[in-house]
């Protein structure tokens, strides 16, 4: 699974992330020049979590994002398809609740959570709209969604430089720090083929969510889409 235009079958996605689990958090910090920490904090702030609320973090990986959400005082639980990522997370963050779960078939009853979020994982799901509908299913009416995902820089010159970094520099850096650098070729291509901010907002609006809006982080390298369960 090395090309972004291949179907992203769940077992292929899981195997890919199993292969990068060992040094995943370190690799992300290096490749983002440390901006990943700020993106996680921005996601937590956008969710407007209150102490005692329940929040689901889908595509949680090693639980670093789930741990950040818990700083709000809410009860945060992470779910991920990759057993390798979960195993790494349970080793480094034994107090963070992490469980195996497919974004297209989450193991929770309807309307379980006050808020849900998915960070840098929605583009790796074979059925984007299906995942958004499933997130809506497990969220109570009036609950919140925040999607944190790579997007399209808004400045043309910056976008050109960024795309060059994605396709040339990112794989080279990944070879130095990642436990499975080939996976980052796929990840770079998946970012290029992902919908822009407006198109993703339209998909969210179609799948049980209202009041959809977004704001750019890091010049549009990342976008936070926020919505409310109808």
Biotite code that builds the C-alpha atoms (Angstrom):
import biotite.structure as struc

atoms = struc.array([
    struc.Atom([0.000, 0.000, 0.000], chain_id="A", res_id=1, res_name="UNK", atom_name="CA", element="C"),
    struc.Atom([2.213, 2.799, -1.276], chain_id="A", res_id=2, res_name="UNK", atom_name="CA", element="C"),
    struc.Atom([0.028, 4.786, -3.657], chain_id="A", res_id=3, res_name="UNK", atom_name="CA", element="C"),
    struc.Atom([-2.684, 7.187, -2.550], chain_id="A", res_id=4, res_name="UNK", atom_name="CA", element="C"),
    struc.Atom([-5.006, 6.212, -5.382], chain_id="A", res_id=5, res_name="UNK", atom_name="CA", element="C"),
    struc.Atom([-5.333, 2.612, -4.185], chain_id="A", res_id=6, res_name="UNK", atom_name="CA", element="C"),
    struc.Atom([-8.444, 1.656, -2.244], chain_id="A", res_id=7, res_name="UNK", atom_name="CA", element="C"),
    struc.Atom([-7.720, 2.109, 1.445], chain_id="A", res_id=8, res_name="UNK", atom_name="CA", element="C"),
    struc.Atom([-8.937, -1.249, 2.710], chain_id="A", res_id=9, res_name="UNK", atom_name="CA", element="C"),
    struc.Atom([-9.084, -1.427, 6.535], chain_id="A", res_id=10, res_name="UNK", atom_name="CA", element="C"),
    struc.Atom([-6.584, -4.266, 6.895], chain_id="A", res_id=11, res_name="UNK", atom_name="CA", element="C"),
    struc.Atom([-4.093, -2.423, 4.677], chain_id="A", res_id=12, res_name="UNK", atom_name="CA", element="C"),
    struc.Atom([-4.432, 0.749, 6.723], chain_id="A", res_id=13, res_name="UNK", atom_name="CA", element="C"),
    struc.Atom([-3.962, -1.201, 9.957], chain_id="A", res_id=14, res_name="UNK", atom_name="CA", element="C"),
    struc.Atom([-0.883, -2.986, 8.631], chain_id="A", res_id=15, res_name="UNK", atom_name="CA", element="C"),
    struc.Atom([0.643, 0.278, 7.447], chain_id="A", res_id=16, res_name="UNK", atom_name="CA", element="C"),
    struc.Atom([0.242, 1.907, 10.844], chain_id="A", res_id=17, res_name="UNK", atom_name="CA", element="C"),
    struc.Atom([1.425, -1.223, 12.637], chain_id="A", res_id=18, res_name="UNK", atom_name="CA", element="C"),
    struc.Atom([4.645, -0.700, 10.703], chain_id="A", res_id=19, res_name="UNK", atom_name="CA", element="C"),
    struc.Atom([5.182, 2.894, 11.862], chain_id="A", res_id=20, res_name="UNK", atom_name="CA", element="C"),
    struc.Atom([3.951, 2.512, 15.444], chain_id="A", res_id=21, res_name="UNK", atom_name="CA", element="C"),
    struc.Atom([7.368, 2.148, 17.085], chain_id="A", res_id=22, res_name="UNK", atom_name="CA", element="C"),
    struc.Atom([8.513, 5.716, 16.347], chain_id="A", res_id=23, res_name="UNK", atom_name="CA", element="C"),
    struc.Atom([5.274, 7.290, 15.170], chain_id="A", res_id=24, res_name="UNK", atom_name="CA", element="C"),
    struc.Atom([5.035, 10.143, 17.669], chain_id="A", res_id=25, res_name="UNK", atom_name="CA", element="C"),
    struc.Atom([8.689, 11.113, 17.257], chain_id="A", res_id=26, res_name="UNK", atom_name="CA", element="C"),
    struc.Atom([8.436, 11.018, 13.468], chain_id="A", res_id=27, res_name="UNK", atom_name="CA", element="C"),
    struc.Atom([5.366, 13.258, 13.466], chain_id="A", res_id=28, res_name="UNK", atom_name="CA", element="C"),
    struc.Atom([7.054, 15.820, 15.686], chain_id="A", res_id=29, res_name="UNK", atom_name="CA", element="C"),
    struc.Atom([10.153, 15.888, 13.490], chain_id="A", res_id=30, res_name="UNK", atom_name="CA", element="C"),
    struc.Atom([8.247, 16.071, 10.193], chain_id="A", res_id=31, res_name="UNK", atom_name="CA", element="C"),
    struc.Atom([5.955, 18.851, 11.447], chain_id="A", res_id=32, res_name="UNK", atom_name="CA", element="C"),
    struc.Atom([8.827, 20.824, 13.037], chain_id="A", res_id=33, res_name="UNK", atom_name="CA", element="C"),
    struc.Atom([7.068, 20.475, 16.390], chain_id="A", res_id=34, res_name="UNK", atom_name="CA", element="C"),
    struc.Atom([3.790, 21.988, 15.200], chain_id="A", res_id=35, res_name="UNK", atom_name="CA", element="C"),
    struc.Atom([1.877, 18.788, 15.991], chain_id="A", res_id=36, res_name="UNK", atom_name="CA", element="C"),
    struc.Atom([1.727, 19.775, 19.666], chain_id="A", res_id=37, res_name="UNK", atom_name="CA", element="C"),
    struc.Atom([-0.017, 23.041, 18.807], chain_id="A", res_id=38, res_name="UNK", atom_name="CA", element="C"),
    struc.Atom([-2.450, 21.269, 16.495], chain_id="A", res_id=39, res_name="UNK", atom_name="CA", element="C"),
    struc.Atom([-3.474, 18.926, 19.310], chain_id="A", res_id=40, res_name="UNK", atom_name="CA", element="C"),
    struc.Atom([-4.030, 21.851, 21.675], chain_id="A", res_id=41, res_name="UNK", atom_name="CA", element="C"),
    struc.Atom([-6.097, 23.672, 19.040], chain_id="A", res_id=42, res_name="UNK", atom_name="CA", element="C"),
    struc.Atom([-8.269, 20.580, 18.579], chain_id="A", res_id=43, res_name="UNK", atom_name="CA", element="C"),
    struc.Atom([-8.923, 20.369, 22.307], chain_id="A", res_id=44, res_name="UNK", atom_name="CA", element="C"),
    struc.Atom([-9.837, 24.061, 22.446], chain_id="A", res_id=45, res_name="UNK", atom_name="CA", element="C"),
    struc.Atom([-12.171, 23.788, 19.437], chain_id="A", res_id=46, res_name="UNK", atom_name="CA", element="C"),
    struc.Atom([-14.119, 20.950, 21.092], chain_id="A", res_id=47, res_name="UNK", atom_name="CA", element="C"),
    struc.Atom([-14.915, 23.217, 24.087], chain_id="A", res_id=48, res_name="UNK", atom_name="CA", element="C"),
    struc.Atom([-14.890, 20.237, 26.426], chain_id="A", res_id=49, res_name="UNK", atom_name="CA", element="C"),
    struc.Atom([-16.236, 20.541, 29.944], chain_id="A", res_id=50, res_name="UNK", atom_name="CA", element="C"),
    struc.Atom([-15.249, 18.473, 32.995], chain_id="A", res_id=51, res_name="UNK", atom_name="CA", element="C"),
    struc.Atom([-17.363, 15.334, 33.173], chain_id="A", res_id=52, res_name="UNK", atom_name="CA", element="C"),
    struc.Atom([-18.207, 15.219, 29.463], chain_id="A", res_id=53, res_name="UNK", atom_name="CA", element="C"),
    struc.Atom([-17.360, 12.162, 27.374], chain_id="A", res_id=54, res_name="UNK", atom_name="CA", element="C"),
    struc.Atom([-15.268, 12.557, 24.233], chain_id="A", res_id=55, res_name="UNK", atom_name="CA", element="C"),
    struc.Atom([-14.244, 9.941, 21.673], chain_id="A", res_id=56, res_name="UNK", atom_name="CA", element="C"),
    struc.Atom([-10.928, 10.263, 19.848], chain_id="A", res_id=57, res_name="UNK", atom_name="CA", element="C"),
    struc.Atom([-11.085, 8.170, 16.654], chain_id="A", res_id=58, res_name="UNK", atom_name="CA", element="C"),
    struc.Atom([-7.831, 7.271, 14.931], chain_id="A", res_id=59, res_name="UNK", atom_name="CA", element="C"),
    struc.Atom([-6.130, 7.883, 18.253], chain_id="A", res_id=60, res_name="UNK", atom_name="CA", element="C"),
    struc.Atom([-3.031, 5.881, 17.421], chain_id="A", res_id=61, res_name="UNK", atom_name="CA", element="C"),
    struc.Atom([-0.760, 5.798, 20.443], chain_id="A", res_id=62, res_name="UNK", atom_name="CA", element="C"),
    struc.Atom([-3.142, 7.988, 22.437], chain_id="A", res_id=63, res_name="UNK", atom_name="CA", element="C"),
    struc.Atom([-1.073, 11.173, 22.414], chain_id="A", res_id=64, res_name="UNK", atom_name="CA", element="C"),
    struc.Atom([-4.129, 13.109, 21.162], chain_id="A", res_id=65, res_name="UNK", atom_name="CA", element="C"),
    struc.Atom([-6.423, 11.361, 23.661], chain_id="A", res_id=66, res_name="UNK", atom_name="CA", element="C"),
    struc.Atom([-4.094, 12.338, 26.476], chain_id="A", res_id=67, res_name="UNK", atom_name="CA", element="C"),
    struc.Atom([-4.283, 15.966, 25.341], chain_id="A", res_id=68, res_name="UNK", atom_name="CA", element="C"),
    struc.Atom([-8.104, 15.895, 25.300], chain_id="A", res_id=69, res_name="UNK", atom_name="CA", element="C"),
    struc.Atom([-8.182, 14.584, 28.876], chain_id="A", res_id=70, res_name="UNK", atom_name="CA", element="C"),
    struc.Atom([-6.416, 17.747, 30.057], chain_id="A", res_id=71, res_name="UNK", atom_name="CA", element="C"),
    struc.Atom([-9.814, 19.450, 29.751], chain_id="A", res_id=72, res_name="UNK", atom_name="CA", element="C"),
    struc.Atom([-11.239, 17.343, 32.571], chain_id="A", res_id=73, res_name="UNK", atom_name="CA", element="C"),
    struc.Atom([-13.474, 15.405, 30.177], chain_id="A", res_id=74, res_name="UNK", atom_name="CA", element="C"),
    struc.Atom([-13.385, 11.609, 30.057], chain_id="A", res_id=75, res_name="UNK", atom_name="CA", element="C"),
    struc.Atom([-11.481, 10.871, 26.857], chain_id="A", res_id=76, res_name="UNK", atom_name="CA", element="C"),
    struc.Atom([-11.321, 7.445, 25.217], chain_id="A", res_id=77, res_name="UNK", atom_name="CA", element="C"),
    struc.Atom([-9.291, 6.631, 22.122], chain_id="A", res_id=78, res_name="UNK", atom_name="CA", element="C"),
    struc.Atom([-10.099, 4.126, 19.376], chain_id="A", res_id=79, res_name="UNK", atom_name="CA", element="C"),
    struc.Atom([-7.879, 2.940, 16.552], chain_id="A", res_id=80, res_name="UNK", atom_name="CA", element="C"),
    struc.Atom([-7.810, 0.222, 13.908], chain_id="A", res_id=81, res_name="UNK", atom_name="CA", element="C"),
    struc.Atom([-4.098, -0.539, 14.339], chain_id="A", res_id=82, res_name="UNK", atom_name="CA", element="C"),
    struc.Atom([-3.288, -3.007, 17.097], chain_id="A", res_id=83, res_name="UNK", atom_name="CA", element="C"),
    struc.Atom([0.374, -2.071, 16.775], chain_id="A", res_id=84, res_name="UNK", atom_name="CA", element="C"),
    struc.Atom([-0.368, 1.581, 17.496], chain_id="A", res_id=85, res_name="UNK", atom_name="CA", element="C"),
    struc.Atom([-2.578, 0.672, 20.447], chain_id="A", res_id=86, res_name="UNK", atom_name="CA", element="C"),
    struc.Atom([0.108, -1.612, 21.834], chain_id="A", res_id=87, res_name="UNK", atom_name="CA", element="C"),
    struc.Atom([2.679, 1.172, 21.637], chain_id="A", res_id=88, res_name="UNK", atom_name="CA", element="C"),
    struc.Atom([0.252, 3.588, 23.265], chain_id="A", res_id=89, res_name="UNK", atom_name="CA", element="C"),
    struc.Atom([-0.580, 1.264, 26.131], chain_id="A", res_id=90, res_name="UNK", atom_name="CA", element="C"),
    struc.Atom([3.129, 0.890, 26.804], chain_id="A", res_id=91, res_name="UNK", atom_name="CA", element="C"),
    struc.Atom([3.862, 4.628, 26.909], chain_id="A", res_id=92, res_name="UNK", atom_name="CA", element="C"),
    struc.Atom([0.488, 5.850, 28.257], chain_id="A", res_id=93, res_name="UNK", atom_name="CA", element="C"),
    struc.Atom([-0.906, 3.054, 30.441], chain_id="A", res_id=94, res_name="UNK", atom_name="CA", element="C"),
    struc.Atom([-3.562, 5.285, 32.049], chain_id="A", res_id=95, res_name="UNK", atom_name="CA", element="C"),
    struc.Atom([-5.133, 6.431, 28.754], chain_id="A", res_id=96, res_name="UNK", atom_name="CA", element="C"),
    struc.Atom([-8.208, 4.365, 27.756], chain_id="A", res_id=97, res_name="UNK", atom_name="CA", element="C"),
    struc.Atom([-7.463, 2.912, 24.306], chain_id="A", res_id=98, res_name="UNK", atom_name="CA", element="C"),
    struc.Atom([-9.418, 0.259, 22.428], chain_id="A", res_id=99, res_name="UNK", atom_name="CA", element="C"),
    struc.Atom([-9.567, -1.318, 19.000], chain_id="A", res_id=100, res_name="UNK", atom_name="CA", element="C"),
    struc.Atom([-12.243, 0.160, 16.758], chain_id="A", res_id=101, res_name="UNK", atom_name="CA", element="C"),
    struc.Atom([-13.045, 0.716, 13.097], chain_id="A", res_id=102, res_name="UNK", atom_name="CA", element="C"),
    struc.Atom([-14.187, 4.239, 12.191], chain_id="A", res_id=103, res_name="UNK", atom_name="CA", element="C"),
    struc.Atom([-16.909, 2.652, 10.040], chain_id="A", res_id=104, res_name="UNK", atom_name="CA", element="C"),
    struc.Atom([-18.268, 0.427, 12.830], chain_id="A", res_id=105, res_name="UNK", atom_name="CA", element="C"),
    struc.Atom([-17.535, 1.975, 16.210], chain_id="A", res_id=106, res_name="UNK", atom_name="CA", element="C"),
    struc.Atom([-18.158, -0.304, 19.226], chain_id="A", res_id=107, res_name="UNK", atom_name="CA", element="C"),
    struc.Atom([-20.467, 2.122, 21.057], chain_id="A", res_id=108, res_name="UNK", atom_name="CA", element="C"),
    struc.Atom([-24.243, 2.596, 21.350], chain_id="A", res_id=109, res_name="UNK", atom_name="CA", element="C"),
    struc.Atom([-26.018, 5.518, 19.717], chain_id="A", res_id=110, res_name="UNK", atom_name="CA", element="C"),
    struc.Atom([-25.597, 8.968, 21.320], chain_id="A", res_id=111, res_name="UNK", atom_name="CA", element="C"),
    struc.Atom([-22.866, 7.856, 23.732], chain_id="A", res_id=112, res_name="UNK", atom_name="CA", element="C"),
    struc.Atom([-20.589, 10.888, 23.529], chain_id="A", res_id=113, res_name="UNK", atom_name="CA", element="C"),
    struc.Atom([-20.861, 14.625, 24.088], chain_id="A", res_id=114, res_name="UNK", atom_name="CA", element="C"),
    struc.Atom([-18.128, 15.216, 21.526], chain_id="A", res_id=115, res_name="UNK", atom_name="CA", element="C"),
    struc.Atom([-16.110, 13.268, 18.958], chain_id="A", res_id=116, res_name="UNK", atom_name="CA", element="C"),
    struc.Atom([-12.931, 14.039, 17.068], chain_id="A", res_id=117, res_name="UNK", atom_name="CA", element="C"),
    struc.Atom([-10.699, 12.480, 14.454], chain_id="A", res_id=118, res_name="UNK", atom_name="CA", element="C"),
    struc.Atom([-7.207, 13.811, 13.771], chain_id="A", res_id=119, res_name="UNK", atom_name="CA", element="C"),
    struc.Atom([-5.122, 13.021, 10.684], chain_id="A", res_id=120, res_name="UNK", atom_name="CA", element="C"),
    struc.Atom([-7.045, 9.792, 10.140], chain_id="A", res_id=121, res_name="UNK", atom_name="CA", element="C"),
    struc.Atom([-10.210, 10.598, 8.189], chain_id="A", res_id=122, res_name="UNK", atom_name="CA", element="C"),
    struc.Atom([-8.355, 10.599, 4.862], chain_id="A", res_id=123, res_name="UNK", atom_name="CA", element="C"),
    struc.Atom([-7.189, 7.031, 5.581], chain_id="A", res_id=124, res_name="UNK", atom_name="CA", element="C"),
    struc.Atom([-10.744, 5.660, 5.832], chain_id="A", res_id=125, res_name="UNK", atom_name="CA", element="C"),
    struc.Atom([-12.059, 3.961, 2.697], chain_id="A", res_id=126, res_name="UNK", atom_name="CA", element="C"),
    struc.Atom([-15.497, 5.628, 3.071], chain_id="A", res_id=127, res_name="UNK", atom_name="CA", element="C"),
    struc.Atom([-15.208, 9.225, 4.304], chain_id="A", res_id=128, res_name="UNK", atom_name="CA", element="C"),
    struc.Atom([-18.954, 9.883, 4.413], chain_id="A", res_id=129, res_name="UNK", atom_name="CA", element="C"),
    struc.Atom([-19.578, 6.558, 6.130], chain_id="A", res_id=130, res_name="UNK", atom_name="CA", element="C"),
    struc.Atom([-17.111, 7.474, 8.869], chain_id="A", res_id=131, res_name="UNK", atom_name="CA", element="C"),
    struc.Atom([-18.713, 10.890, 9.345], chain_id="A", res_id=132, res_name="UNK", atom_name="CA", element="C"),
    struc.Atom([-22.146, 9.264, 9.630], chain_id="A", res_id=133, res_name="UNK", atom_name="CA", element="C"),
    struc.Atom([-20.787, 6.782, 12.162], chain_id="A", res_id=134, res_name="UNK", atom_name="CA", element="C"),
    struc.Atom([-19.303, 9.611, 14.210], chain_id="A", res_id=135, res_name="UNK", atom_name="CA", element="C"),
    struc.Atom([-22.723, 11.284, 14.144], chain_id="A", res_id=136, res_name="UNK", atom_name="CA", element="C"),
    struc.Atom([-24.389, 8.057, 15.294], chain_id="A", res_id=137, res_name="UNK", atom_name="CA", element="C"),
    struc.Atom([-22.349, 7.814, 18.508], chain_id="A", res_id=138, res_name="UNK", atom_name="CA", element="C"),
    struc.Atom([-22.756, 11.541, 19.300], chain_id="A", res_id=139, res_name="UNK", atom_name="CA", element="C"),
    struc.Atom([-25.724, 12.911, 21.220], chain_id="A", res_id=140, res_name="UNK", atom_name="CA", element="C"),
    struc.Atom([-27.913, 15.549, 19.507], chain_id="A", res_id=141, res_name="UNK", atom_name="CA", element="C"),
    struc.Atom([-26.245, 18.911, 20.007], chain_id="A", res_id=142, res_name="UNK", atom_name="CA", element="C"),
    struc.Atom([-22.864, 17.276, 20.511], chain_id="A", res_id=143, res_name="UNK", atom_name="CA", element="C"),
    struc.Atom([-19.731, 18.520, 18.767], chain_id="A", res_id=144, res_name="UNK", atom_name="CA", element="C"),
    struc.Atom([-17.397, 17.226, 16.092], chain_id="A", res_id=145, res_name="UNK", atom_name="CA", element="C"),
    struc.Atom([-13.902, 18.462, 15.305], chain_id="A", res_id=146, res_name="UNK", atom_name="CA", element="C"),
    struc.Atom([-11.956, 17.076, 12.357], chain_id="A", res_id=147, res_name="UNK", atom_name="CA", element="C"),
    struc.Atom([-8.276, 17.959, 12.416], chain_id="A", res_id=148, res_name="UNK", atom_name="CA", element="C"),
    struc.Atom([-6.759, 17.048, 9.066], chain_id="A", res_id=149, res_name="UNK", atom_name="CA", element="C"),
    struc.Atom([-4.080, 18.067, 6.615], chain_id="A", res_id=150, res_name="UNK", atom_name="CA", element="C"),
    struc.Atom([-5.484, 20.464, 4.034], chain_id="A", res_id=151, res_name="UNK", atom_name="CA", element="C"),
    struc.Atom([-4.525, 22.945, 1.319], chain_id="A", res_id=152, res_name="UNK", atom_name="CA", element="C"),
    struc.Atom([-2.361, 26.020, 2.061], chain_id="A", res_id=153, res_name="UNK", atom_name="CA", element="C"),
    struc.Atom([-4.175, 29.144, 0.927], chain_id="A", res_id=154, res_name="UNK", atom_name="CA", element="C"),
    struc.Atom([-1.156, 31.085, -0.357], chain_id="A", res_id=155, res_name="UNK", atom_name="CA", element="C"),
    struc.Atom([-0.025, 29.935, -3.820], chain_id="A", res_id=156, res_name="UNK", atom_name="CA", element="C"),
    struc.Atom([3.705, 30.418, -3.238], chain_id="A", res_id=157, res_name="UNK", atom_name="CA", element="C"),
    struc.Atom([3.601, 28.732, 0.153], chain_id="A", res_id=158, res_name="UNK", atom_name="CA", element="C"),
    struc.Atom([1.505, 25.895, -1.292], chain_id="A", res_id=159, res_name="UNK", atom_name="CA", element="C"),
    struc.Atom([4.124, 25.274, -3.992], chain_id="A", res_id=160, res_name="UNK", atom_name="CA", element="C"),
    struc.Atom([6.914, 25.107, -1.424], chain_id="A", res_id=161, res_name="UNK", atom_name="CA", element="C"),
    struc.Atom([4.837, 22.870, 0.840], chain_id="A", res_id=162, res_name="UNK", atom_name="CA", element="C"),
    struc.Atom([4.010, 20.377, -1.918], chain_id="A", res_id=163, res_name="UNK", atom_name="CA", element="C"),
    struc.Atom([7.670, 20.189, -2.833], chain_id="A", res_id=164, res_name="UNK", atom_name="CA", element="C"),
    struc.Atom([8.475, 19.398, 0.806], chain_id="A", res_id=165, res_name="UNK", atom_name="CA", element="C"),
    struc.Atom([5.792, 16.709, 0.891], chain_id="A", res_id=166, res_name="UNK", atom_name="CA", element="C"),
    struc.Atom([6.992, 14.843, -2.164], chain_id="A", res_id=167, res_name="UNK", atom_name="CA", element="C"),
    struc.Atom([10.762, 15.323, -1.855], chain_id="A", res_id=168, res_name="UNK", atom_name="CA", element="C"),
    struc.Atom([11.896, 16.226, 1.641], chain_id="A", res_id=169, res_name="UNK", atom_name="CA", element="C"),
    struc.Atom([9.315, 14.385, 3.762], chain_id="A", res_id=170, res_name="UNK", atom_name="CA", element="C"),
    struc.Atom([10.216, 10.877, 2.493], chain_id="A", res_id=171, res_name="UNK", atom_name="CA", element="C"),
    struc.Atom([13.924, 11.668, 2.919], chain_id="A", res_id=172, res_name="UNK", atom_name="CA", element="C"),
    struc.Atom([13.444, 12.805, 6.524], chain_id="A", res_id=173, res_name="UNK", atom_name="CA", element="C"),
    struc.Atom([11.182, 9.817, 7.224], chain_id="A", res_id=174, res_name="UNK", atom_name="CA", element="C"),
    struc.Atom([13.965, 7.469, 6.121], chain_id="A", res_id=175, res_name="UNK", atom_name="CA", element="C"),
    struc.Atom([16.088, 8.844, 8.945], chain_id="A", res_id=176, res_name="UNK", atom_name="CA", element="C"),
    struc.Atom([13.563, 8.745, 11.777], chain_id="A", res_id=177, res_name="UNK", atom_name="CA", element="C"),
    struc.Atom([10.670, 6.410, 10.921], chain_id="A", res_id=178, res_name="UNK", atom_name="CA", element="C"),
    struc.Atom([10.495, 2.661, 11.544], chain_id="A", res_id=179, res_name="UNK", atom_name="CA", element="C"),
    struc.Atom([8.688, 2.280, 8.169], chain_id="A", res_id=180, res_name="UNK", atom_name="CA", element="C"),
    struc.Atom([9.611, 5.190, 5.859], chain_id="A", res_id=181, res_name="UNK", atom_name="CA", element="C"),
    struc.Atom([7.798, 3.783, 2.805], chain_id="A", res_id=182, res_name="UNK", atom_name="CA", element="C"),
    struc.Atom([4.490, 4.465, 4.537], chain_id="A", res_id=183, res_name="UNK", atom_name="CA", element="C"),
    struc.Atom([5.229, 8.191, 4.460], chain_id="A", res_id=184, res_name="UNK", atom_name="CA", element="C"),
    struc.Atom([5.277, 8.169, 0.658], chain_id="A", res_id=185, res_name="UNK", atom_name="CA", element="C"),
    struc.Atom([1.645, 7.041, 0.797], chain_id="A", res_id=186, res_name="UNK", atom_name="CA", element="C"),
    struc.Atom([0.841, 9.575, 3.525], chain_id="A", res_id=187, res_name="UNK", atom_name="CA", element="C"),
    struc.Atom([2.320, 12.429, 1.477], chain_id="A", res_id=188, res_name="UNK", atom_name="CA", element="C"),
    struc.Atom([0.299, 11.423, -1.583], chain_id="A", res_id=189, res_name="UNK", atom_name="CA", element="C"),
    struc.Atom([-2.877, 11.047, 0.444], chain_id="A", res_id=190, res_name="UNK", atom_name="CA", element="C"),
    struc.Atom([-2.492, 14.655, 1.624], chain_id="A", res_id=191, res_name="UNK", atom_name="CA", element="C"),
    struc.Atom([-2.197, 15.857, -1.981], chain_id="A", res_id=192, res_name="UNK", atom_name="CA", element="C"),
    struc.Atom([-5.371, 14.068, -3.091], chain_id="A", res_id=193, res_name="UNK", atom_name="CA", element="C"),
    struc.Atom([-7.472, 15.102, -0.062], chain_id="A", res_id=194, res_name="UNK", atom_name="CA", element="C"),
    struc.Atom([-10.403, 17.543, -0.574], chain_id="A", res_id=195, res_name="UNK", atom_name="CA", element="C"),
    struc.Atom([-9.842, 21.200, 0.151], chain_id="A", res_id=196, res_name="UNK", atom_name="CA", element="C"),
    struc.Atom([-11.398, 22.970, 3.110], chain_id="A", res_id=197, res_name="UNK", atom_name="CA", element="C"),
    struc.Atom([-14.668, 23.901, 1.428], chain_id="A", res_id=198, res_name="UNK", atom_name="CA", element="C"),
    struc.Atom([-15.207, 20.465, -0.111], chain_id="A", res_id=199, res_name="UNK", atom_name="CA", element="C"),
    struc.Atom([-14.621, 18.670, 3.194], chain_id="A", res_id=200, res_name="UNK", atom_name="CA", element="C"),
    struc.Atom([-17.085, 21.030, 4.886], chain_id="A", res_id=201, res_name="UNK", atom_name="CA", element="C"),
    struc.Atom([-19.685, 20.032, 2.290], chain_id="A", res_id=202, res_name="UNK", atom_name="CA", element="C"),
    struc.Atom([-19.120, 16.329, 3.005], chain_id="A", res_id=203, res_name="UNK", atom_name="CA", element="C"),
    struc.Atom([-19.550, 16.921, 6.727], chain_id="A", res_id=204, res_name="UNK", atom_name="CA", element="C"),
    struc.Atom([-22.765, 18.871, 6.120], chain_id="A", res_id=205, res_name="UNK", atom_name="CA", element="C"),
    struc.Atom([-24.190, 15.913, 4.160], chain_id="A", res_id=206, res_name="UNK", atom_name="CA", element="C"),
    struc.Atom([-23.732, 13.369, 6.953], chain_id="A", res_id=207, res_name="UNK", atom_name="CA", element="C"),
    struc.Atom([-25.818, 14.398, 9.952], chain_id="A", res_id=208, res_name="UNK", atom_name="CA", element="C"),
    struc.Atom([-23.928, 17.502, 11.032], chain_id="A", res_id=209, res_name="UNK", atom_name="CA", element="C"),
    struc.Atom([-24.916, 21.156, 11.038], chain_id="A", res_id=210, res_name="UNK", atom_name="CA", element="C"),
    struc.Atom([-23.299, 24.541, 11.712], chain_id="A", res_id=211, res_name="UNK", atom_name="CA", element="C"),
    struc.Atom([-20.195, 23.419, 9.838], chain_id="A", res_id=212, res_name="UNK", atom_name="CA", element="C"),
    struc.Atom([-17.241, 25.763, 9.761], chain_id="A", res_id=213, res_name="UNK", atom_name="CA", element="C"),
    struc.Atom([-13.478, 25.642, 9.624], chain_id="A", res_id=214, res_name="UNK", atom_name="CA", element="C"),
    struc.Atom([-10.342, 27.580, 10.356], chain_id="A", res_id=215, res_name="UNK", atom_name="CA", element="C"),
    struc.Atom([-6.841, 27.122, 9.027], chain_id="A", res_id=216, res_name="UNK", atom_name="CA", element="C"),
    struc.Atom([-3.778, 26.332, 11.085], chain_id="A", res_id=217, res_name="UNK", atom_name="CA", element="C"),
    struc.Atom([-0.208, 26.870, 9.912], chain_id="A", res_id=218, res_name="UNK", atom_name="CA", element="C"),
    struc.Atom([-1.320, 28.682, 6.778], chain_id="A", res_id=219, res_name="UNK", atom_name="CA", element="C"),
    struc.Atom([-3.718, 25.916, 5.750], chain_id="A", res_id=220, res_name="UNK", atom_name="CA", element="C"),
    struc.Atom([-1.317, 23.000, 6.135], chain_id="A", res_id=221, res_name="UNK", atom_name="CA", element="C"),
    struc.Atom([-3.937, 21.813, 8.621], chain_id="A", res_id=222, res_name="UNK", atom_name="CA", element="C"),
    struc.Atom([-7.603, 22.742, 8.906], chain_id="A", res_id=223, res_name="UNK", atom_name="CA", element="C"),
    struc.Atom([-9.927, 22.343, 11.867], chain_id="A", res_id=224, res_name="UNK", atom_name="CA", element="C"),
    struc.Atom([-13.514, 21.614, 10.813], chain_id="A", res_id=225, res_name="UNK", atom_name="CA", element="C"),
    struc.Atom([-16.096, 22.003, 13.551], chain_id="A", res_id=226, res_name="UNK", atom_name="CA", element="C"),
    struc.Atom([-19.749, 20.922, 13.429], chain_id="A", res_id=227, res_name="UNK", atom_name="CA", element="C"),
    struc.Atom([-22.757, 20.196, 15.657], chain_id="A", res_id=228, res_name="UNK", atom_name="CA", element="C"),
    struc.Atom([-24.825, 17.008, 15.712], chain_id="A", res_id=229, res_name="UNK", atom_name="CA", element="C"),
    struc.Atom([-28.313, 17.716, 14.334], chain_id="A", res_id=230, res_name="UNK", atom_name="CA", element="C"),
])
